[in-house]
Every structure is written in structure tokens, then in C-alpha cells.
Amino acid sequence: MKIAVIGTGLIGSQVARKLAAAGHEVGAHSRETGVDLLTGAGLDDALRGAEVVVNLTNSPTFDEASLEFFRTSVTNLLGASERAGASHSVALSIVGVDQVPDLAYYRAKTLQEDLVKAGPIPYSIVRATQFMEFVPAVLTWTADGDVVRLPATPIQPIAAAEVADAVAEVAAGAPLRAAREVGGPDVFTLDELGRITLAATGDSRQVVVDDTAGMFAAVKGDVLTTSEGAHIAAIHYRDWLRSR
């Protein structure tokens, strides 16, 4: 099967490798290869003959500008996919994304989902929980000297490699015309996750619970954790930390 993977970052590069290893004809495309989703440049050439188009691009910002990024990029990609005769559109999203209206980025990802669902191509959406790889960066957002302030938001971290597995599996199958959830095997509050991470890396900073701190302060309840029927991945966060 000929599959076009758009976006060659943390997830896209792994998805492309996994699909190629499974015997598919894979084209991996990004701005570095001359494909620009915002202008449409290079899209028709990149998607020519593709049966499946996998969108693993992301907005460069988390603010209100992310709404226009997804509106423009998804519209351009769906149009090019239709012209190419693609029969399956795959997008990566976030578990609980439509339950956090106070975050501009989550509204933007919800818009992405809505555009894909309403588009001309049969679709699949993979909704993943927060990537383990992003946890260290999250701790920097609210660091203040020897203190890291974090809300007690429930988080269910998943390794990026297992997100890539889920996306590759969906891309190789028939369109779901729905969203599939994937998440890690453990749920932590974000402050607990911070303490585990700092201890594992020998960082002596103290984590203080502050339910007004950082982006995740806008999250209410456990909406960022998987619902019944989700696929639960195998890698535990503590094991992932040790492997790093």
C-alpha cells in the first residue's frame, strides 16, 4: 500500500519507519522535503498515488495562532488528498481534547478533528494521552528557582514509540470513521509525575502543588485519561525513565 506520512518529527519519523518495515511504500514529507501545508506547496507531488495520508504535523505555537494553523493546513491537506484519490485520512490527536475549552491549543486540535470528520476522505483519528518525552519540558514551564509548581492534574503518560505503533496500525487498516484512544498503563497526578521525574534524574528541586500553574491548570478532572475501551500501552513511566 502506498502511504504518505506528512510530518517527520518525533512521531512521524517512527511511523514512517514502522510502515516501511511492514512492507508498505512510504513517502515521508515535511517542509524540509519541500512540502508546506500552509501554502500547499509540494503537496500534490507528495501525495500523488497515495492511498493513505497520515497527518503528523503540529502547530509551532500553543496560542490562538494554532487555530489558523490547523484550519489552513488541514483544509489544504484534505484537498490534496482528494485530488490524489486517497481513500484513508489519518490524524493524531489528544485524549480529552474537546473537554478543555479554556486552552487555545486544545480548541485548535478539536477543530482539526472536526475538519477531518467533515472532510471528503474516510478517516481515522488516533487520540493519545500525554507523551512521556514531553514531561521534562512540562517541568520547565513552571520552574521558579528551586521550586517547580504543578497542578494535581491526572496524567496518563505514554511512550512516543507506542503512539507510533498505534498510528501505524491504524494507517495500515481500514478507515475507522471514529477515534481510537491509546494511553499509558499508569495514571499519576502531574505533581506526582514531577517528583518521580526529578528524583530519577537526581534533581533536588521541590515540587509544590499549585492548581493555577501552567497550561494543565486549565484541565478539569480526569479528562486527559483514557475512557473505557481504550488501548492501554505496555511501557511504564518509571521503566521508561530508567531506560533513558
N, C-alpha and C positions, 0 to 999 in steps of 0.2 A: 504494500500500500504506500502511496506517495503522501508524505506528511510534511507540512510546512510549520516549523516552530518559530514564532515571532518573539524575540527576546532571548538573549543569551547570557543572562545573569545567573544568580545562584541556583534558581530552579530550572530555567530554560536550558542551560548548558547540560545539566544532568538528564533532563527529559530527552533531549536530542540524542545523547549517548545511549540511553536505555532503549529508545525506539530503534536506533540503528543496529544495536546489538541483537535486537529481536528480529532483524531481517527486513525492516521497513526502509524505504527510500526516503531519507530525511534531509530536508534543507533547513539549516539554522540561519536565521536572519535577524539583523539589528541595524542600528544606524551605522555601525562600523562596516557593515557589508553593503551599505548604500540604500537601506530601506528606512524611510521616515514615515511613521504613521500619522504625524501631524500634517504633513504636506501631501502625503500619498505617493511621494517619490519612490520608485523602485518596487512598489507593491505588486503591480500586475506581473512583472517579470518574476518576482519571488514566488508568487502563488500559481504560476502557470502549471496546469496539470495536477495541482494538489487536490487530493480527495478529502483530506482533513487539515484544518487550520487551527493551530494551538496558540492562543494569545497569552504570553507570559511577560508582557511588558508592564511597566509600572510608572506612575506619575513621579516626576522628580521632586515634587513637594507634597506635603500633607495638608496644605491650607486650601482656601477656596479655589485656587487655580487648578487644583486636581479635578474639579468638576468639569472644567472645559477640556482638560487633557483627555479624560475618558470619553466625553461626548464626541470630541473630534476624532480621536484615534479609533474608537470602536466603530463609529459610522464609516470611516474610511476603510477599515479592515473588512467589515461586513460587505461593503460594496465591492471591494476587490475579490473577496471570496465568492460572491455570487457570480461575478464576471468569469472567474476561473472554473466555475462549475463544481465547487466544493460541496460535499454532502454532509459535512460534520464540522461544527464550530465548537471549540473547547476553550473555556476561560477558567482562570484560577481566581477564587475569591476568598472570603474570610467567614468563618463560622460566626453567626450573630451579627453580621454586618448591617442588617436592616433594623437592628434593635438599639442602635446608638446614634440617634438623630443629632446629638449635640456635637458630633465630630464631623468636620467638613470632609475629611478623607473617607470616612465610612459612608457618608452620603454619596460621595463620588463613586465608590465601589458598588453601592447599591444601584446607582444609575447605570454603571457598566452592566450589571446583571440584567437590569430591565431592558436595556438596548439589545442585549444578546437574545433574551427571551422573545422580544418582539421582532427580531430580525428575520431575514428571508432564509436562513440556513438552519436545519435541525441542529440542536445544541446540547451540550453537556456543560455543567458548571461543577467544579470541584471546590468545595468550601473547606479550608484548612484552619486549624487553630494557630496560635502564635508560634513562629519558628524559634527553636532553641537558639539558633545562630544569632537572633536579634536581642536576646536577653541582656548580654553585656552592654549593648548600646543603650537599651532602655534605662539601665542604671546610671548612665551619664547624664540623662535628661534632667534629673532632679538631684544631682550631687551638689552638695554645699560643704566644701571643706572635708571634714572627717565624717560627715553625715550624708546618708542617702535617704531621701524622703520618698516613700512609696505608698500608694493606696493598697488596701486589702482586697483588691480585685481578684476574683478567681480566674486562674490562667491554666491552660492545659497544653503545655509546650510539646511540640512535635519536631523531630529532626527533619531538616530540609530534604535529606535523601529519601525519607519515607513519603514526603509530599510529592516528590518527583516520581516515585513509584506509582502513587495513586493517579497522578495526571497521565503518565504513560499508559497505564492500564485502561483508563477511560478513553484516551485518544485512539487506542487500538481496537476499541469495541464500537458497538452501535450507539448512536446518539441516545442519551438518557431522557432528553426533553425534561430534565429536572436537575436538581442539585444533589450531589453526594457529599456528605460530611466525612472528614478524616480528622483525627485528633490523637494526641499522645496518650500514653497509658496512665498518667498521673495528673491530678489537679492540685495546684498549690495556690495560696493567695500570693499576690505579687510581692508583698513584703517578705514572705517566707522564701520565695524563689530568690529574692535578692540576697538574703542571708546565706542560703545554700551556695550561691554563686560566689559571693565574696569569700566565704570560708574555704571553698575549693581552690581558689586562686591565691590564698594567703593574703587577702586584702583585709586590713584591720578596721576599715570604716564601719560605722554603726548604721544599721537600717532602722529608721523611725517610721511608724505608720502615720501617714498624712493623707487623708482621703480627699484632699484638694490638690495633690501634687501630680503633675504630668498629664499626658494625654489620656491615660487609662482612668483618671479621676472621673471622666465623663461617663464611664460604663456603670450601669446599674445592675446589681445582682449578678447572676452567673451566666449571662447571655453569651459570653465568649467561650463557653464549654459546649461540648457536643450534646446532641439530643439522642433519644433512643433510636437505635438502628444505624448509628454511625459506625464507620470502620475505625477500630482502635489500633494504632500502630504498636510496635513491639519495643522500641528503644526508650528506656527510662532516662530522665534528665540527668540523674546522678551518674549513670553509666556513660552518658554522652560527655559529661564534664570530664570524667576520668580519661576518656579516650582522647580528649583534646590536649 
